[in-house]
Amino acid sequence: MQEPGILFKIRATGRKLNELVQDPPAVPLLYHDGPLLSGQISVNLIWYGNFKPAQRDIVSDYFNSLYITPKSTQSPSVSLWWKKVEKYYNLPYSSEKPTSLVLKSGRQILDNKYSLGKSLNNKKIVRLASRGEQSNAINVVLTSADVTVDGFCSGRCGTHGSSYSASKKTKFAYIWVGNSEIQCPGQCAWPFHQTIYGPQGSPLVAPNNDVGIDGMVINLASLLAGTATNPFGNGYYQGPAGGSLEVSSACTGIYGKGAYPGYPGNLLVDSSTRANYNANGANRRKYLLPALFDHSTSTCCTLV
């Protein structure tokens, strides 16, 4: 049964690996006259299933890295990547004044008892998302490797969308990402696992030594960029509504310069672990983040 007071709406899909490298659209992502997120937005993490504390720290540190000062970390950084997303907030759109977005850490909710079972559909994902704040929020549902979700692996690695809270009379944005380590690492954790599509190159070493979680960060970053620029399905995108290319999904499979099918591009290499990455983060973390579509040049922009 649907959560009382919540109207379920799916707005977009996450990273797909049917094509290892997505050619960017020939024209810029178009603005469709809808509102963007504005002001201070709480990011609430809903952990569903079995996650180790170290795994939660990897994801939490990614969010803590979004606004870290340049003096606090080496370049290229996660915060530099996020500034490329924020550029969309400085573009003139509609008749409204440019808005601003500041993400802040919200609640962390643990559900390691699988309260809705180990097999979830879209309505259950929204029920989980509604456990976070229902106004001025992005509620992020993360499902562990032993949880199945409708469409997971067969067509998507995660989703983002919005729901309407009747009690609050407002919308909140949500994201769902699954841990693909067991179910489909060749689809949703590439390039840290050998792909099941196309050229069969050697997988990269995951920067945090966790193929499933490092793959989740890639998908989470892509969906966070999509949520910021197209939160309610009428922001920036190219193509038909619901099956559209967004600021990150327009650049699928590209992480560094020179990327081509089966090759993620020229990346940085950690001298001690030999792990590949393109962004430095909080607590000396290293991450691999997806390329973003540059509205001004209609090209996919990478950090390295």
C-alpha positions as CSV (number, residue, x, y, z in Angstrom):
1,M,0.0,0.0,0.0
2,Q,1.2,3.5,-0.8
3,E,2.4,5.6,2.1
4,P,-0.5,8.0,3.1
5,G,0.0,11.5,1.9
6,I,2.7,10.6,-0.6
7,L,2.0,10.8,-4.3
8,F,4.5,8.7,-6.2
9,K,6.2,10.0,-9.3
10,I,9.2,8.6,-11.1
11,R,11.0,11.3,-13.1
12,A,14.2,9.9,-14.5
13,T,16.5,6.9,-14.6
14,G,20.1,6.5,-13.6
15,R,23.2,5.4,-15.3
16,K,22.8,2.6,-17.9
17,L,25.7,0.7,-19.4
18,N,24.2,-0.7,-22.6
19,E,26.5,1.8,-24.2
20,L,29.9,2.1,-22.5
21,V,30.4,5.7,-23.8
22,Q,27.4,7.9,-24.5
23,D,27.8,10.4,-27.3
24,P,26.8,13.8,-26.0
25,P,23.6,15.3,-27.5
26,A,24.2,17.5,-30.6
27,V,22.4,20.4,-28.9
28,P,22.6,21.8,-25.3
29,L,20.4,20.4,-22.6
30,L,17.2,22.5,-22.8
31,Y,15.5,24.1,-19.9
32,H,11.8,23.2,-19.6
33,D,10.5,26.1,-17.4
34,G,10.2,24.1,-14.1
35,P,11.6,25.1,-10.7
36,L,15.1,24.0,-9.6
37,L,15.9,23.3,-5.9
38,S,16.6,26.5,-4.0
39,G,18.2,27.6,-0.8
40,Q,19.4,25.1,1.8
41,I,18.4,21.5,1.0
42,S,19.0,18.7,3.6
43,V,20.5,15.5,2.2
44,N,19.1,12.6,4.3
45,L,20.6,9.1,3.9
46,I,18.3,6.1,4.3
47,W,20.5,2.9,4.6
48,Y,18.3,-0.1,3.8
49,G,19.8,-3.5,4.5
50,N,23.3,-4.6,5.6
51,F,26.0,-1.9,5.3
52,K,29.2,-1.9,7.2
53,P,30.2,1.3,9.0
54,A,33.2,1.6,6.7
55,Q,30.9,1.5,3.7
56,R,28.6,4.2,5.1
57,D,31.7,6.4,5.7
58,I,32.7,6.2,2.1
59,V,29.4,7.6,0.9
60,S,29.1,10.1,3.8
61,D,32.5,11.4,3.0
62,Y,31.5,11.9,-0.6
63,F,28.7,14.3,0.5
64,N,31.0,16.0,3.0
65,S,33.4,16.7,0.1
66,L,30.9,18.7,-2.0
67,Y,31.8,22.0,-0.3
68,I,35.2,21.4,1.0
69,T,37.5,24.4,0.5
70,P,40.3,24.2,-2.1
71,K,42.9,24.7,0.7
72,S,41.6,21.6,2.5
73,T,42.2,19.1,-0.3
74,Q,44.2,18.5,-3.4
75,S,43.0,19.3,-6.9
76,P,41.1,18.0,-8.7
77,S,38.4,17.7,-6.0
78,V,34.9,16.6,-5.5
79,S,34.0,20.3,-4.8
80,L,35.4,21.3,-8.2
81,W,33.2,18.7,-9.8
82,W,30.1,20.0,-7.9
83,K,30.8,23.6,-9.1
84,K,30.3,22.4,-12.6
85,V,26.8,21.3,-11.6
86,E,26.2,24.6,-9.9
87,K,26.9,26.4,-13.2
88,Y,23.4,25.5,-14.3
89,Y,22.1,27.7,-11.4
90,N,23.8,30.7,-13.0
91,L,22.2,30.3,-16.4
92,P,19.3,32.6,-17.2
93,Y,16.1,30.6,-17.4
94,S,12.5,31.4,-17.8
95,S,11.6,34.9,-16.4
96,E,12.8,34.1,-12.9
97,K,16.0,35.3,-11.3
98,P,18.9,32.8,-11.0
99,T,18.6,30.7,-7.9
100,S,21.2,29.1,-5.6
101,L,21.5,25.7,-4.0
102,V,23.3,24.7,-0.8
103,L,23.3,21.1,0.3
104,K,23.6,20.3,4.0
105,S,24.0,17.1,5.8
106,G,20.7,15.8,7.2
107,R,19.6,12.7,9.0
108,Q,21.1,9.2,8.6
109,I,18.4,6.5,9.0
110,L,19.4,2.8,9.4
111,D,17.1,0.0,8.5
112,N,19.1,-3.2,8.8
113,K,16.1,-5.3,9.7
114,Y,14.7,-5.1,6.1
115,S,11.4,-3.7,7.3
116,L,9.9,-3.9,3.8
117,G,11.5,-7.2,2.8
118,K,14.4,-7.9,0.5
119,S,12.5,-7.4,-2.7
120,L,11.4,-3.8,-3.3
121,N,9.2,-2.1,-6.0
122,N,9.0,1.6,-6.8
123,K,6.3,2.3,-4.3
124,K,8.4,0.8,-1.5
125,I,11.4,2.9,-2.6
126,V,9.2,6.0,-2.2
127,R,8.0,4.8,1.2
128,L,11.6,4.5,2.3
129,A,12.4,7.9,0.9
130,S,9.5,9.5,2.8
131,R,11.2,8.6,6.1
132,G,13.5,11.6,5.5
133,E,12.3,15.2,5.6
134,Q,9.4,16.0,3.3
135,S,10.3,19.6,2.4
136,N,13.5,21.2,1.3
137,A,15.2,17.8,1.1
138,I,16.8,15.2,-1.1
139,N,16.2,11.8,0.5
140,V,18.7,9.2,-0.6
141,V,17.8,5.5,-0.4
142,L,20.7,3.1,-0.5
143,T,20.0,-0.6,-0.8
144,S,22.5,-3.2,0.2
145,A,23.8,-5.9,-2.1
146,D,21.3,-8.6,-1.0
147,V,18.2,-6.4,-1.8
148,T,16.5,-6.7,-5.2
149,V,14.7,-3.8,-6.7
150,D,12.4,-3.8,-9.7
151,G,14.4,-2.9,-12.8
152,F,17.7,-3.1,-11.0
153,C,20.4,-4.5,-13.3
154,S,17.9,-5.1,-16.1
155,G,17.6,-1.5,-17.1
156,R,18.9,0.8,-14.4
157,C,21.5,1.2,-11.6
158,G,19.4,3.8,-9.7
159,T,16.7,6.5,-10.1
160,H,15.9,9.9,-9.0
161,G,12.4,11.5,-8.8
162,S,10.0,13.4,-6.6
163,S,7.1,12.9,-4.4
164,Y,4.3,15.1,-3.1
165,S,3.6,15.2,0.6
166,A,-0.1,16.0,1.2
167,S,0.6,16.8,4.9
168,K,3.3,19.3,4.1
169,K,1.8,20.4,0.8
170,T,5.2,20.4,-0.9
171,K,7.4,18.2,-3.0
172,F,10.7,16.5,-2.0
173,A,13.3,15.0,-4.2
174,Y,14.6,11.5,-3.8
175,I,17.3,9.3,-5.1
176,W,17.7,5.5,-5.0
177,V,20.9,3.6,-5.7
178,G,21.6,-0.1,-5.2
179,N,24.8,-1.9,-4.4
180,S,25.6,-4.0,-7.5
181,E,28.5,-6.0,-6.1
182,I,26.7,-9.3,-6.2
183,Q,23.8,-8.8,-8.6
184,C,25.4,-6.9,-11.6
185,P,28.8,-5.5,-11.1
186,G,29.5,-5.8,-14.8
187,Q,26.7,-3.3,-15.5
188,C,26.5,-0.9,-12.5
189,A,30.0,-1.0,-11.1
190,W,32.0,-0.6,-14.3
191,P,34.8,0.3,-14.7
192,F,35.7,-1.4,-11.4
193,H,34.4,-4.7,-12.7
194,Q,34.8,-6.2,-16.2
195,T,31.8,-5.1,-18.3
196,I,29.3,-7.5,-19.8
197,Y,29.0,-5.2,-22.8
198,G,31.4,-4.3,-25.6
199,P,35.2,-4.4,-25.4
200,Q,36.6,-6.5,-22.5
201,G,39.3,-4.4,-20.9
202,S,40.8,-5.0,-17.5
203,P,38.8,-3.5,-14.6
204,L,40.2,-0.6,-12.6
205,V,41.2,-0.8,-9.0
206,A,38.5,0.8,-6.9
207,P,39.8,3.9,-5.0
208,N,38.2,2.9,-1.7
209,N,38.8,-0.9,-2.2
210,D,35.1,-1.7,-2.4
211,V,33.8,-2.4,-5.9
212,G,30.1,-2.2,-4.9
213,I,30.3,1.0,-2.9
214,D,32.7,2.8,-5.3
215,G,30.3,1.8,-8.0
216,M,27.4,3.2,-6.0
217,V,29.3,6.5,-5.6
218,I,29.5,6.9,-9.4
219,N,25.8,6.3,-9.8
220,L,24.9,8.4,-6.8
221,A,27.0,11.3,-8.2
222,S,25.3,11.0,-11.6
223,L,21.8,11.0,-10.0
224,L,22.7,13.9,-7.6
225,A,23.7,16.0,-10.6
226,G,20.4,15.1,-12.3
227,T,18.4,15.9,-9.2
228,A,20.0,19.3,-8.9
229,T,19.4,20.3,-12.5
230,N,16.1,18.4,-13.1
231,P,14.5,17.8,-9.7
232,F,10.9,17.6,-10.8
233,G,11.1,16.4,-14.4
234,N,10.8,19.9,-16.0
235,G,14.3,21.3,-15.5
236,Y,17.3,20.7,-17.8
237,Y,17.3,17.7,-20.0
238,Q,17.4,16.7,-23.6
239,G,15.0,14.3,-25.3
240,P,11.6,12.9,-24.3
241,A,10.4,13.5,-20.7
242,G,11.0,10.4,-18.6
243,G,13.6,8.9,-21.0
244,S,15.8,12.0,-21.2
245,L,19.5,12.7,-21.1
246,E,20.5,14.8,-18.1
247,V,23.7,16.6,-17.1
248,S,25.5,13.4,-16.3
249,S,23.7,10.7,-18.1
250,A,24.4,12.6,-21.3
251,C,28.1,11.6,-20.7
252,T,27.7,8.0,-19.7
253,G,31.0,6.0,-19.4
254,I,33.3,9.1,-19.6
255,Y,35.6,9.8,-16.6
256,G,38.7,11.3,-18.2
257,K,40.0,12.7,-21.4
258,G,40.3,10.3,-24.3
259,A,37.5,8.0,-23.2
260,Y,36.1,5.5,-25.7
261,P,34.0,2.4,-25.5
262,G,35.6,0.1,-23.0
263,Y,38.1,2.7,-21.8
264,P,37.0,5.3,-19.2
265,G,39.7,7.8,-20.1
266,N,43.0,9.0,-18.8
267,L,42.8,8.9,-15.0
268,L,44.9,9.6,-11.9
269,V,46.6,6.6,-10.2
270,D,47.2,6.3,-6.5
271,S,50.9,5.6,-6.0
272,S,50.4,3.3,-3.0
273,T,47.2,1.3,-4.0
274,R,47.3,1.6,-7.8
275,A,43.7,2.6,-7.7
276,N,42.2,4.9,-10.4
277,Y,40.4,8.1,-9.5
278,N,39.7,11.6,-10.7
279,A,38.7,13.5,-7.6
280,N,40.0,14.1,-4.1
281,G,37.6,14.3,-1.2
282,A,37.3,14.8,2.5
283,N,39.4,12.6,4.9
284,R,41.9,11.9,2.1
285,R,39.3,10.0,0.2
286,K,39.6,9.5,-3.6
287,Y,36.6,9.0,-5.9
288,L,35.8,8.3,-9.5
289,L,33.1,10.8,-10.7
290,P,31.3,10.9,-14.0
291,A,31.8,13.6,-16.7
292,L,29.2,16.4,-16.8
293,F,27.7,18.0,-19.8
294,D,28.9,21.6,-20.3
295,H,26.0,23.7,-21.4
296,S,28.1,26.4,-23.0
297,T,30.2,24.1,-25.2
298,S,27.8,21.1,-25.7
299,T,30.7,18.8,-24.7
300,C,31.3,16.3,-21.8
301,C,33.6,18.0,-19.3
302,T,35.9,15.9,-17.1
303,L,38.1,16.7,-14.1
304,V,41.2,15.1,-15.6
